[in-house]
C-alpha cells in the first residue's frame, strides 16, 4: 500500500500498522480467528473509502 504519493510519515504509519497486525496474528492463540478479524477490519476500512472488495476475495 505504500506509494510515492504518500508522505514519509504516512508510509511509516502504514508500515507500523502492518507490522503490528502481523505481530497480532503471530501471537494469537487462534490464528484463524485473528486473520478473520484482520480481514474484516481491513475490508471495512476499504469500503469506507469507497473501494469494492468483493473482487478481491479468494
Backbone as a ProteinNet text record, in pm:
[ID]
protein_1_A
[PRIMARY]
XXXXXXXXXXXXXXXXXXXXXXXXXXXXXXXXXXXXXXXXXXXXXXXXXXXXXXXXXX
[TERTIARY]
80.9	0	85.3	210.7	298.1	326.7	312.4	344.5	412	461.8	540.8	459.6	327.2	244.3	218.3	257.9	238.3	358.7	331.4	443.3	518.2	638.1	716.7	645.5	582.9	511.3	391.4	321.5	209	258.5	371.5	429.3	470.4	531.2	573.1	451.3	345.3	224.8	164.6	160.6	105.4	192.6	321.9	411.4	404.2	388.9	371	242.3	134.8	8	24.4	92	113.3	195.1	298.4	384.8	306.1	227.6	151.7	43	-17.3	-115.3	-50.1	66.9	137.6	178.5	219.3	254.4	132.1	16.3	-107.6	-139.9	-124.1	-150.6	-52	74.1	178.2	152.7	106.5	87.2	-49.9	-140.3	-277.5	-285.3	-366.3	-391.1	-468.2	-560	-639.5	-606.6	-507.2	-458.5	-566.3	-647.6	-753.5	-853.7	-887.1	-980.6	-920.5	-792.9	-725.4	-716	-683.5	-676.7	-814	-919.4	-1055.2	-1088.1	-1045.5	-1067.3	-992.5	-866.6	-785.7	-848.1	-897.3	-961.7	-1087.9	-1168	-1292.8	-1264.3	-1164.7	-1130.6	-1077.3	-991.1	-935	-1042.3	-1131.2	-1241.4	-1330	-1358.7	-1441	-1373.1	-1242	-1168.2	-1172.1	-1151.1	-1154.3	-1292.3	-1396.5	-1532.4	-1571	-1519.4	-1545.1	-1484.1	-1379.9	-1316.3	-1371.5	-1478.8	-1545.9	-1487	-1403.6	-1342	-1421.4	-1465	-1539	-1440	-1466.5	-1371.4	-1412	-1531.4	-1580.1	-1490.4	-1436.1	-1349.4	-1211.5	-1180.4	-1051.1	-1055.7	-1175.7	-1189.2	-1141	-1073.8	-1024.4	-1121.6
-120.6	0	127.2	114.9	231.6	275.2	406.3	456.4	592.1	637.8	761	887.8	881.4	999.3	1025.8	933.3	948.5	1018.5	1087.1	1145.8	1033.7	1063.5	964.1	922.6	1017.6	985	894.5	916.2	828.7	687.3	678	546.9	475	548.2	489.6	441	520.5	482.3	353.4	342	221.4	99.9	116.4	4.9	-36.5	58	24.9	-54.5	-11.9	-85	-227.7	-243.9	-378.1	-464	-406.5	-478.9	-523.7	-432.7	-469.7	-572.4	-561.7	-662.6	-800.3	-806.7	-934.1	-988.3	-899.9	-942.8	-999.3	-936.6	-986.4	-1126.6	-1148	-1280.4	-1382.3	-1345.6	-1435.2	-1475.9	-1381.9	-1407.6	-1464.8	-1466.9	-1509.1	-1657	-1686.7	-1825.7	-1895.7	-1823	-1875.6	-1792.2	-1835.2	-1758.2	-1737.7	-1840.6	-1827.5	-1720.2	-1714.3	-1612.9	-1473.4	-1459.5	-1329.3	-1286.2	-1378.9	-1345.9	-1301.4	-1371.2	-1333.4	-1193	-1162	-1027.3	-922.5	-950.9	-856	-831.1	-937.1	-922.4	-838	-864.8	-789.6	-641.3	-611.1	-472.4	-399.8	-465.7	-404.7	-384.2	-482.4	-471	-351.4	-333.5	-220.5	-87.6	-78.9	43.5	72.5	-31.2	-12.9	31.1	-33.9	0.4	140.6	184	320	423.4	381.6	471.7	451.4	372	355.1	248.1	161.8	57	-71.8	-127.2	-253.4	-366.4	-453.1	-559.1	-697.1	-710.6	-843.2	-912	-837.2	-896.8	-933.9	-888.9	-919.1	-1046.9	-1094.5	-1214.5	-1337.7	-1425	-1550.7	-1661.2
0	0	0	24.8	28	-115.4	-141.6	-275.1	-267.3	-381.7	-385.9	-362.5	-368.2	-345.7	-197.2	-113.1	30.8	91.9	201.4	274.5	346.5	389.2	461.8	590.5	657.9	782.4	755.4	644.2	607.9	579	507.9	477.8	606.3	697.9	825.4	903.6	907.2	980.9	924	793	730.1	762.5	754.4	783.9	930.5	1020.9	1163.4	1182.1	1115.4	1122.9	1071.3	958.1	902.7	998.1	1054.6	1148	1271.3	1327.9	1447.9	1414.7	1297.8	1256.2	1246.1	1185.8	1174	1310.8	1400.4	1535.6	1608.7	1587.6	1648.9	1599	1468.4	1411.9	1468.9	1472.7	1523.1	1668.1	1750	1892.9	1926.9	1832.3	1860.4	1896.3	1996.1	2032.6	1920.9	1859.1	1748.4	1624.5	1549.9	1434.8	1328.9	1303.3	1203.2	1243.8	1372.1	1421.9	1407.3	1439	1427	1281.7	1192.2	1049.9	999.9	1041.6	1002.3	1052.5	1174.9	1229.4	1148	1114.4	1037.8	900.4	837.2	706.4	719.7	821	841.5	864.6	947.7	977.5	854	778.9	658.1	552.6	538.4	442.5	478	605.8	648.4	615.1	635.6	604.4	454.5	373.7	228.7	181.6	232.1	191.4	237.2	352.7	399.9	306	231.5	135.2	-4.9	-15.8	-143	-233.7	-179.2	-259.4	-243.4	-355.5	-354.1	-334.7	-237.3	-203.7	-253.3	-306.1	-344.3	-445.9	-540.6	-641.9	-586	-466.4	-405.1	-323.5	-291.5	-208.4	-283.5	-210.2	-267.1	-232
[MASK]
++++++++++++++++++++++++++++++++++++++++++++++++++++++++++

